Amino acid sequence: MRIGILGGTFDPIHLGHINPALDVKQQLHLDQIWLMPNHIPPHKNTTVVSTHHRLEMVKLVCQQYPEFKLCDIEINRDTPSYSVTTLTLLTQQYPDDEFFFIMGMDSFVQLPLWYQWQSLFNLCHIALCQRPGWAMDTHSEMTKELLFRQATADYLDSPSHAKNGRIFTINSQLVDISSTEIRQQLAQNIDISTVLSQTTTEYIRQHQLYR
């Protein structure tokens, strides 16, 4: 199978996560998207709500969208969620599958700060979604990496194509809002149901989260 991997704290999960993942699945003709909540995110100090609540919100989204499946490999690990470590485990567990690691342009330009980041290209492809307003420095290391590795969906039609190492840029109508902004608006009791799935909105209300 061809599987997209979208990791994050999902605090909370919102359409800024969901819509690009659906676009990746459609444009690269993937079989599934695995949503992978972090337990101990390496680049953030903490999460606002508990691991339990974040996991339950992702489960509900997976029930609402048949394209998604929960991947709990990181949520059950009591060490920082380094992507290279996770993808190494996944490729060992599912050697016949082809993985596409989904990330935004803002994360991609920060990739050199990630743990053993260059090893990612030995484990998966990258599906790159551009957040509105982001532009890359034409002289940056990651611009050169993108130009070197960039491929189109047609590349995947070749029976001899590599199972890793390529970057696919995705055209996506991204929702220009962050989880931080959503939490701030929830705390002010502002209605933001337009950027959350219905199941997430109901869960947050039921458990009085982010108040």
Secondary structure, DSSP 4 states (H G I P E B T S, - for coil): -EEEEEEE--TT--HHHHHHHHHHHHHHT-SEEEEEE-SS-TTSS--SS-HHHHHHHHHHHHHH-TTEEE--TTTT-SS---HHHHHHHHHHH-TT-EEEEEEEHHHHHTGGGSTTGGGGGGT-EEEEEPPTT----TTSHHHHHHHHHEE-GGGGGSTT--SSS-EEEE--------HHHHHHHHHTT---GGGS-HHHHHHHHHHTTT-
